[in-house]
Amino acid sequence: MFASLEGIVNRTQPQIACVSSGDGEGEFTWLNLHNLPYSLTNGYGAILKYRSYLTGLVVTDPNQPDTLNLATTIAV
């Protein structure tokens, strides 16, 4: 969900980056390498900050595998 938010928000210009410490490089390696300023926020804070970029949310049910196909169709 946050990767999708990142893609939508960054369509016109880079404004948000999702970071993770699980890749072995460190969370902020690429931001620091390019001397990009950043401030930290949690996922819910990012949704609130960039909510004007969103028009809805499609949720799937893991107990109903076909909802993934339906969600993909609806979200386009």
N, C-alpha and C positions, 0 to 999 in steps of 0.2 A: 504494500500500500504506500509506503513512504518513498520507494523508488518511483512509483507512478506520480506521486505528488512532486517529487524532484523534477521529473521530466516535464510535467505540465507547467510548473513555475518557471523553469529555465528555457522555455520555448523562445522567448524574446531576448533574454539576456541572463547570464548566470547569476543566481541569487541565493541558491540553497544547495548544500551538499550533504548527502547522507554518509556518515562515516561509521566504520566498524573496526574493532581491534582484532578481529578474527583472521585477517589476511596475512599476518606476519610482518607487515611493514610498519605498523603503527597507525593510529587513527588519523593523525593530522599530517602525515608525510607529504601528501600531494599539495595540500593547502600551504604548508610551510615552504615547500620547495619552490612554489610560485609566488611566495610572499603575499598570499591572499589574506585579507583580514577576515576574522570570523568571530561570531559569538555563539555560545551553545544554547540549545533549547531542547526540550523533550519532544516526542512525537505529537502529543496533544497540543503543545504550544505552537508547533509548526503548522498544524491544521488550522488553528485559530488565526495565526498571523497571515496565512495565505488562503484563507477561505474564500476570498473574492475570486480566486482562480478556479474554484470548483463549482460544479453544478449539481452534484449528487454523489451518492455512494452506492455501490452494488455489493451486497454481501452474499457469500455462498454458505451452504450448509455442508460441513464435512460428512454428515450422515446421509446426505443425498448427493452422490457424485455428479448427477446430471445438472445440478445447479451451477456447476462451474461453466458448462457450455452455455447455459442460459445467461449467466452473468457476463460472459465474454460478448455475447451478442448484444445484450442491453447496453453495455458500457461503451460501445463504439460510437 
